[in-house]
Amino acid sequence: MDPGRFERVNDTTWRIPPTGPMRVPAIIYGGESLLRDMDDKVGEQLVNVTTLPGIVRAAYAMPDAHWGYGFPIGGVAAFDAGDGGVISAGGVGFDISCGVRTHRTGLGRAEIERVQAPLADALFQHVPVGVGSTGRISLDPRGMDAMLAGGAAWALAEGYGDQRDLDYIEDHGQARDAEPEAVSERARQRQRREMGTLGSGNHYLEIQEIVEVLHPEAAATYGLRQGECVLTIHCGSRGLGHQIGTEFLREMAIAAPEFGIELPDRELACAPIRSPLGQRYIGAMRAAINCALANRQIIGQLARDVLRRFWPGIELPLLFDVSHNTCKLETHALEDGPREVWVHRKGATRSLGPRHATVPAAYRDTGQPVLIGGSMGTESWVLAGLEASESAAFSSACHGAGRCMSRTQARKRWGGRQVVDTLAAAGITVRSPSQRGVAEEAPGAYKDVAAVVEAAEQAGLAARVARLKPVVCIKG
């Protein structure tokens, strides 16, 4: 994008003031080079978001933003239900509650390297991965309802995980007031055999080495030590979330005229929060959030089972589990005081600062861990939430590196075998059921995640704590 289209507020903040149908400003965070590398659709989509009824303060794009469906990926916007505010399925995304989960291992890289290949093989064999992958769990209608209502707590009751895990999952591992009855039969059928599976695309399970600590105090609080390794899982609500997004986007687009909503883009299909349609979507979305939380909880335990074959008795305590495709009712400080608003985060992570009541007690003085997944073969990051993020973007931060080329472009430039061999030469073992998928997720298809997280820190969204490099990558 051309920076000349924006008002430059500072080195990492760019603003489009409201004109025409815009109700609030559009704000993008990122250095000038990141802004230039964003496609023009990011700015167009963000401006479109500012025209929606009930939006408050501004529409935001994170430093990793790129074109998405309706909202840009990396988009954040909040709406006031009392002012006719809307909820948009496109503002949540198709992979509802896709997120990142990280476990500490206490193992050094040398210990991993001694069993690197067999460990990669064992993880690949034990954790189902790939398009259409199915797991060992098969849910009947009663079990499906229990999972959709219970989230990670349901998975724990089914024998997956440790009771302490729930203290380190966003919202204690359960979206309250989910409505399983709002989830269609088609969505249920798609998920019946998909619990405990990674899926495809940019989803992964990695063993990562902590190669650099930038914030020693926060790292100590989080139990992160340079040279040790962590286990990180990135996945979401699989077929169920995608089906819910597809169905409600279609229904919202058809119903928009009935609500008197003029859509600048059909992909921004939405409904008033207080309408029956809006409430049904919220209930179904919360059920999908629970599906994703349960899914990551199960995969976390499957990975524990594998590592305990190699290191009997290893605990693998959970650092944190946080989603980045959600809409949540939260209280935020606005110009006229605290107000409840519905915050859409699409490809954006909640970034709660120190002393926030919902941050786990162990992290209360430091702020919430913000888990940033890099591209395959490049670095990932652990950040800490900042108080400044509240006023900057409703306590939100980036969620990853962000694509800089399409999957088709990536396949034309790289072959899967080529990528695997290049990463192997760098000491990274990759296992994947799809060479095509590996090519699509080649490291060069993504932005520089180091630049993204540096911009996030400079903008006051989150503080860099630790840099992670992959050792083993199980790829969808």
N, C-alpha and C positions, 0 to 999 in steps of 0.2 A: 504493500500500500504506500501511497505517497504521503509522507509526513505533513506535506503542505495542506492536506485536507483538515488537519487538526490544529487546535490550540495547544501549544506545548506548555504544560503546567510546570513540569520539571523534567529531569533526565529520564524518568521512567513513567511519566503520567501524561496521557494525551487525551484531549477532550473535544467532542463535537457539541456545541451549545444547541439547545432546543430551537428548532425552526419548523414551520409548517405544522404537520400533525404530531411532531415529537412532544411528548409530555414532560420529559426529563432529559438531562444530558446523556450522551454516550461516552464512556470512559474506557480507554484501553491502557493496560499496564505493560511496560516492556521498554527496553532500550531502543534507540533509533534503528539499529540493524535488525532487531527482531520485528519491529513494526514494518520495515521495508519488505521483509521476507514473508509477511502475512499476505494472503490473497485478498483482493478487494472485497470479496464476498463477506469477509469477517466484519468490515465496517458497515456494509449494507445490511447485513443481518442484525447487527447490534442496533443500528438506527431503527430498523423495523420493530425490534423489541420495545423500544422507548415509546411506541405509539399505542401499546396495549393498555386497556382500561385498568385503573387502580395501581399502576406502577409507582413506586416511591423512590425518591432520591436520585437514582441513576441506573442505567444498565451498564454492566461491567464486562470486560473481556480480560482474561488472565494472560500472562506472558507466553503461554503455550497455545494460544487460541488459533484455531483454523476452522475452515468452512464445515458446517454441519447441516442437520436437517432442521430448518426453522431457526432455532437458536444456534449461534456459533458454538462449537465445542470449546469449552473454556469460558462459557457465558454464565453470568450470575445476574439475577434480577429478583426483586422482592415486590410482593403485591399485597395490598390491604383489602381484605374481604369486605370490610365495612364501607369501602369507597368503590364498590363494584369491581374489585380486583378479580383477576382470572387465574386459572391454572392451565398450563399448556403441556400436553404430552410431549411436544417437541422441545420443551424447555427442560425436560427430565432426560429424554433420550430413550432409545430402544432397549439398551442393556441396563434396565433399572437396577440401581444400587450396585453397579459394577464398582469394585473397590480393591483395596490393597490390605493385606494382612502380613505382619512380620513377627516371626518368632526368634528369640535369641537362642543360640546353640551352646555358647561357651567354648566352642571348638576353634582351634587355630587353623589357618589355611593348610599348614603342613599335614595336619590330621586328615583333612578332607582330601588332599592330593594323594595320600597313600591308598585311598579306595575310590578315587574319583570316577573311573569308568564303571566299576560294578555298582557304585552308589547311583550314578546316573541311570544305569539300566534298571535298577530296582525301583527307583522313583517312577520311571517311565512305564514300567509294567504294572505298578500298584495304583497309580493315579490315572484314571481314564482321561484321555486328551484327544482333541481333534473334532472335526465337523461330525455332528450326529453321534458323538461318543455317549455311551450309556454306562451306568455304574452297577454296583451290586445291589443297590436299594431299589425296590419296586413299591411304589405307594398305591394303596387302594384309596377309594374316596375318603374314608375316615382319616387315614394317615395323611393324605394331601391337605385336608382341612386343618389338621393339627400342625403340620409344618408351616402352612401359610399364616397361621395365627401365632405360632410360637417362636419362629426364627431360630437363632442359635440356641436358645433355651430348649427348644424341642430337640435339636440335634444332640445336645448334652444329655437329655433324658434318654435318648436312644443309644447312649454309650459312646458318643464321640466328643472327646475333649475332657477338660478338667474344669471343675466348678469355678476356679479362679479366673478362667478365661473370660467369663461374662463381665468382670470388672474392667476389662481392657478392650472391650468392643464398644464402638459408638452406640449410645443409647442402651447400654447393657445388653446388646445383642437382640433387641426386639423392638419393632415398630408397633406401638400400641394402637388400638382401635383399627387394626387391619380388618378387612371384610372379605373373607374367602369366598363368600357367595357372589361377590362382584367379579370373580375370575371365571372366564368362560370355560366351557368344557374342552374346547380346542386347546386353550393354553394349558389346562391341566394335563391333557393327553401328551402334549409336547414335553412336559416336565416329569412325567410318571417314572421314567427310568434315567433321568439326567442328574439326580442329586449326587453330589460328590464327584463331579466332572469339571474339568477345566474349560472345555470348549476349544474354540479356534481363534483366529485373528491375532490380536495383540495380547492375548491372555498367556500367562506363564506361571511356572513354579521355578524359583531360582535359589541356589545356595550362593550367597554373596559375601565377599570379604569387606570388612570395614577398613578402608585404606587410608582414610584421613578423618580426623576429628577437628572441627572448626569451632565448636562451642563446648569446651570441656565440662563446664558445670551442667549443662543440659544433658550431655552424653552420659555423665556419671548418674544423673537422675534416671535416665532411661536404661541404664545398665549396658551401654555400648562401649566397647573397648577396641582400640585400633589393633588390627591383626586378627581379631576374632571374626567368626562368620555368623550370619543370620540366614534364616529361611524365609523367603518372601513369596506370597501367593497373590496373583492378580486375576480375578474373574468376577462374574456377576450372577444374574438370575437366569442365564441360559435361554432356552426356548420360551419359557413362560413369560419372562419380562418382555421379550421381543413381540410376542403375540399380543400382550396387553397394550403395548405401545402402538402396534399396528391397528388394532381394533378401535381404540379410543381416538386416535388421530383421525380416522375416517369418520367416526361418529361426531367428533367435535367440528370437523370441517363442514359437515352437512348442517349441523345445528347452529353454527355461528350467526347466520342471518336472523334466526328466530330470537337470538339474544341482542340483536341490534349491534353486533360486532362487525366492523369492517376490517377485514384482514388485508394488510399490505402484501402478504405472501400466504398462500394456502397452507404452506408447511407450518405456519404459526398457529394452526388450529388450536382453539382454546375454549373454555367455558367459564362462566362466573363461578367462583369458588363456592358460593352458597346455593348454586343451582343443583337440582337432583343429578344432572350429568356430572358436574364438577365433584360432587360428593361421592358418586360411584367410582369415578376415576381415582380419587384420593384413597378410597378403601381398597381398590385393586392394586394401586401403586404400593401402598403399605404392605399388602400381602406379598408383592414381588420383592420388596425390600427384605422381608423376612425370609423369602426363598434364597436370596443372595447371601444373607448372613448365615443361614443354615448351611448353604453350600460351602462357603469358605470354612466354616467350623468343621465340617466333615473332612474336607481336604486337608485341613491342618492336622487332624488326627491321623489320617492316612499317611501323611508325611512323617509324623512322629513315629508311627509303627515301623516305617522303613528305617529311619535313623536308629531306632532302638535295636534293630537287628545288628547294626554295625557297632553301636556303643550302648550296650545294655545299661538301663537305668538313667539314661540321659533325659532331662526334664523338658527342654524346649519351652520355657515360659513365653507367653504371648506378650509382645511389646505393645501392639495396638492393631485394631482392625477398623478401617474407616472407608466409607463409601464416597463416590464422586459423581453419581447420577441420581439425584434425589430432589424432592421438594418437601420442605419441612416447615411447620409452624414454629416460629421462634420469636422471642422478644428482643428488639433492637432499639438502640437509642437514635431517635430521629430528632429533627429540629424542634418539634413540639413536645419532646419527652419520649419515654419508653412506649413502644407500641408492638402489638403482635402482628407479624407479617409472615407471608408464605414465601420462603426463600427457595427459588429454583437454583440449583447448582448442576450444570451440565458439563461434565469434564472439569469439575472444580471441586476442591476438597474443603470441608469445614476446617477452620483454623482458629480454634478458640484459644484466647490468651490466658496468662496466669490468673489465678483466683476465680476463674469461671466455674460456676457451681456444677456443671455437668462434666468437667474434666476429671478423670480418675484421681482419687485422693493422693496417690503417690506422685502424680505429676502436677498437682495444683499450683505449686510455686513456680513451675517452669513453663507451663502451657502444654496444650495437646500435641502429641506427636503428629506430624503431617508427613505422610508417606508418599514419596514421589517416585513413580516407576519410570525408569529410562527405557530406551529401546534395547532390543536384544543385542547383547555384546557391549553395550556402553554402560556408563555409570547410572546408578539410582541414588536417591538421597533420602535422608531423614531430616526434616525441618521441625521447628517448634513454633506453635501458634503465638501470635503477638497481640497485645491489647490494641495496637494501632490498626490491626486488620478489621476491627469492628467498624470504624469510621471509613476505612479505605474501601471495603467491599463486603459488608455484612459478615465479617469474620470468615472470609474465604481466601483460598490460595489456589495456585495451579495444581495440576494432578499428574503431569508427566512431561515428556519432551514435546509432544505435538508433532504431527506429521508435516513434512515439507514437500512430499510428493505422493501421488495416489498409489494404490496397490498395483494398478496396471503399469504405471511408469516404473515402479520398482522391479516388477517382473521383467520388463524390457531391458533393464540395466544390469541385473544380477541374476545368477542361477542359484538355486538352493544349495547345491553341492559346493559351489564356489564360496558361499557365505559360511557354511559349516566348516570347510577346510581353513578358511581365513581365521575364524574364531578359534579353531583348534590350535593353530599356530601361536595364538595369543594366550593359550592356556585355558580356554573356555570350552567345556564339553557340552555339546548341544544334542538333544534327542527330540525328534519331532516325527509325527506320522506323515507329514506333508512337506516335500521339497518346495512345492509351490508356495505354501504358507511361509516357509523360511525366507524365500526370496522377497515376498511381499513385506516382511518385517525386517528387512536388512537394516543395519544401523544407519546407513546413509540416507534412508527414507525419512529420517526424523531430524528435528531441529537439535541443536546443541543443548542438552539438558542442563549443562553447567551454566550457560548463559541465561537460561530460563529461571533457574533457582536464584541466581545472583540478582536478576531483575526483580524477582519476587521479594527478596530481602530488602533491596534498595527502596522498593515501593511500600515497605512496611506490612507486607502480607504475611510473612513468616520468616524465621531466622534459620540459617543453615546450621545444622548440627553435625552431620556425618555424611561422608561420601562412601558409596558402596560399589564394588566391582563384581560382576558375576564370575563364578567359578564353574557352576553347573547350571544349565538352562534346559528345562523341559518346556517345549514350545507347542502351542496349539496349531 
